[in-house]
Amino acid sequence: MPDEPLTYAAAGVNIDESERALRAVVGGIQATYNENVLGGVGGFGGLYRANFSGLNEPVLVSSIDGVGTKTKVAAMVGRFSDLGRDIVHHCVNDILCQGARPLFFLDYFGTSRLSGLVFEEILGGMSAACTEVGMALIGGETAEMRGIYVDDEIDLVGAIVGVVDREKKLPRPKMMPGDVVVGLQSDGLHTNGFSLARRALFEVGGLSVRDEVPGLGGVTLGDELLRPHRCYFRALYPLLQEFEGIRAVAHITGGGIYDNLPRVMPPDIRAAIERRAWTPPPIFKLIQSIAEVPDQEMFRTFNMGIGMVLFLERDLASAVIQRLHMAGESASVIGELQKGAHDVQIL
Amino acid sequence: MPDEPLTYAAAGVNIDESERALRAVVGGIQATYNENVLGGVGGFGGLYRANFSGLNEPVLVSSIDGVGTKTKVAAMVGRFSDLGRDIVHHCVNDILCQGARPLFFLDYFGTSRLSGLVFEEILGGMSAACTEVGMALIGGETAEMRGIYVDDEIDLVGAIVGVVDREKKLPRPKMMPGDVVVGLQSDGLHTNGFSLARRALFEVGGLSVRDEVPGLGGVTLGDELLRPHRCYFRALYPLLQEFEGIRAVAHITGGGIYDNLPRVMPPDIRAAIERRAWTPPPIFKLIQSIAEVPDQEMFRTFNMGIGMVLFLERDLASAVIQRLHMAGESASVIGELQKGAHDVQIL
């Protein structure tokens, strides 16, 4: 028999703390709402009007993803606000590869023991990122699970739903040899490769998040690693409406350029990428040199400085790149499509 | 410097195992597809035609949730197939509280180290459960995160999107004193209260999942705890179309009857529940007696034998209950709505 009667709080789940933390962020969440959101926080499901006037044949585009072990670096630094931004931007970029604009978002926050402050930082960043792209944060779940999560560790998951008119859906079938490959610069690691990066930098290299590493421009290693996942929606979405010659968009996440380009390529096409067309930022060289990671493995694990890739008609390249520059993106031609096997060659 | 060059597999992420496991379940996933699903497994986002002919003003209803520490009991028993079913049924029931029918589902599977066999069992059950309610399993993510998850532990998350015509959305505003409360029987714990249940049964009580406990009808404790979350969609959805007098539906999940009924109740209404209207199944008595859990805490943590609650016009009660019985549900009147504060009294 136990010394005192068991309660759910004593067994490791603190509903009150979760409700207190939710009250602290509810204003930010409600600021993401627009005229399509019906009902408020706390119902059994989020309600969003399927009001797609102007679209001939609306198609819902959805995706689910997590931020991976970037949460561990956030814990090392003690700053969590950008993690919310990370998962939103990751998901927005994913559905942008189908040409979709975001409608609504749901988050899942799993941890061993809820810290109200961490939750508030994350939900604050998440709400702000949703507002910036006109997306409603319509639902979420917080779970305290001791024994599943290592003490003080968290996992952060997001699910997104967007919409595209079927006739504007990407990739377009017309991709062909001679089309060019344009790369958009990333903001560091984004949310991929953190298991390898942490092992290389902290375990093998013995570095700390507080170290200032030569070549990183005077920021600490922690700040470099926590740079938020870049959101390409506002720069890219208008161009997708304007230029039919943009055939496909690929988000460079887990698996890198090697695995993500074939996801939007037809079977009889090869992507030939020119290694010297851009210089991977110093953080990637640092990881590679400390841990002697083979080139191929680097390109399979990290974005290597390219966060998003476009395939487009050769004639459009300079116009599209100029427009991307005007929208604040760094972009350049990094290769071309060729007749060949369904693969990527980085030469 | 490391002994050998670091690779992503050595750093704890095995992309090949994840791809192999995905190939094993892809047939089951594709069996969930219907004419509204465009494109296949592997794109950046799942595509679902927003084709809601017959609905005047379609509203998308979405929710995200996890199965909690029920995963630990599955690991103790070594059987994972029902966890996939658990998360699907949980989510389907949640959006049914708004009157919605399911359209598509996305899953997230987080773990320390991917076991292909566990993944296959879970995705197999998940696909089958989706097929049974006509829902497409349209996306998913698998994440291996050592250092975040305790060794061999998993978290399982699902996001659902469904649709309801705005005029049929629940709860209906007309709820009033005198309406009756009907309870539908649950199949054991469903997916809530497992932290408390495990602590009571295994830590305090010293029981094992292999024990046959008197009163559980000859099944082992493990089998009793792993009974899948009951899905009320097929029994209840047709009745929602037919009977406008069904005012509201509440899914009894975390927080129990106390917290879930007010989620669908107007501010000036109290729900008076008669404790003697049903007998909580033996598993709840076992947990309570071993750990001396107060009555109130039991009703705040567990469903106590009631998985779903309907509020309906008194005159309809016998007709609706009869129809529920014909559909295979056990259902009975367990209380009524009264004028009063926005709370629940269990007397």
Interface residues (C-beta under 8 A of the other chain):
Chain A: M1 P2 P5 L6 T7 Y8 A10 A11 G12 V13 I15 L38 G42 G43 F44 G45 G46 L47 Y48 R49 A50 F52 E57 P58 V59 L60 V61 S62 S63 I64 D65 G66 G68 T69 T71 K72 D94 I95 C97 Q98 A100 L103 F104 L106 D107 Y108 G110 I138 G139 G140 E141 A143 E144 M145 R146 G147 I148 Y149 V150 E153 I154 D155 V157 A159 I160 V161 G162 V163 R166 K169 G193 S195 L196 R199 A200 V204 A250 H251 G254 G255 D259 R263 V264 I290 A291 E292 V293 P294 E297 R300 T301
Chain B: M1 P2 P5 L6 T7 Y8 A10 A11 G12 V13 I15 L38 G42 G43 F44 G45 G46 L47 Y48 R49 A50 F52 E57 P58 V59 L60 V61 S62 S63 I64 D65 G66 G68 T69 T71 K72 D94 I95 C97 Q98 A100 L103 F104 L106 D107 Y108 G110 I138 G139 G140 E141 A143 E144 M145 R146 G147 I148 Y149 V150 E153 I154 D155 V157 A159 I160 V161 G162 V163 R166 K169 G193 S195 L196 R198 R199 A200 V204 A250 H251 G254 G255 D259 R263 V264 I290 A291 E292 V293 P294 E297 R300 T301
